[in-house]
Structures are given as structure tokens and as C-alpha cells.
Amino acid sequence: MKTIIKFRNWILDLFFSKPFKYDILFATLITAIAYYLNYKRIIDINSYSNVIKIASDVGKSCITIAGFVLTILTIVVSFKNAIDSKTNIEKELKSIDKISKIDLFFSSALYFKTVKVLLQSITGLVIVFVLFLFIFLFENSLAQYFKFYATVFGLIIAILIFLRCILTLKLIIKLQMASYRTIDS
């Protein structure tokens, strides 16, 4: 069990250490697998006539998810300001005897790493949106195989970015819940 937890933590460290680099690497790997499957005639990309519709839908989803991530980022930054104000008031009253885990999060380097991950997520989603916009605008000029592989690539990156944002949000909520349990006990 400890080996599984260590492996999971190692994967998560990679997933958060250089997110854009690993997203591109993983998306390239999946796209290469799709190319291989097409080469071996296991899949036939010429039969996927609605690649443009899929690209359009995923592009719209990327902008929506970018708005979601921007909202999360705004909330996190707002909480940080509220925590800073609370900490300043408590320092003045000299009543800091117990600091919650969420307060520690907002005063640690982890907060800035979280903000960086969320900002990179927004940037990545906008880049994927532009990729799909490019595919949509030049659909008649692009070859079917390019549209297919670009759609697979962009879709994988969008999924990874969304998963990273959800995981980040889940970890923040877990910290908040631990803080409330500490305060209640």
C-alpha cells in the first residue's frame, strides 16, 4: 500500500512540477498512438467526418473551463486577502494561539504555486482554444489527418488541464475541511 501511495505522490509531483511540459509530452504520446493505430489500419481517420464539429465543441469547452479556472483563481486570491486581513487584526490583538491549516496554506509558498498552476491552466486552455479556432477557420485548407491529430492533441491537453484544476481545488477544499475539524475540536 505504501508503494502505491509513493507512486501516486511521484505522479502528482510530476503532474504539478512542470505542468505544460508534461501535458505536451503526454498529448504527443497519445497522438503518436493514434497515428500508429491509423498506420496499422486499426482506426481510419478518414471516416471521422465530424472532426470539425468535435474541434468546435472542445474549443468552446476550453473557453468555458478557462472561465471556471479564472473564477477559482479569483476566489483563491480573495481568500488570501481575507486571511491577510484576519492575520493582521489577530497580530494587533496578540491572540494568535492556533493557526488553521488553511491560514498556513495562504501564508506558504504552496499558495503561490497554486496560483501559478491556475494561471498556467488558463493560458493553456486559451492556447488550445486558439488551436481549435485555427482548425475551424482553415478547415477547408487543412488535411483531414492534421485536423484529426490536432483535435486529439488539443483534447488531451484540455482534459489534463481540467483534471489538474479539479485536483487543485479538491486539495484546497481538503485543507479547508481539515482546518474546520481542527477548529471544532
Buried (B, 14 or more C-beta within 10 A) or exposed (E): EEEEEEEEEEEEEEBBEEBBEBBBEBBEEBBEEBBEEBEEEEBEBEEBEEBBEBBBBBBEBBBEBBEBBBEBBEEBBEBBEEBEEEBEEBEEEEEEEEEBBBBBBBBEEBBEEBBEBBEBBBBBBEBBBEBBBBBBEEBEEBEBBBBBBBBBBBBBBBBBBBEBBBBBBEBBEEBBEBBEEEEEE
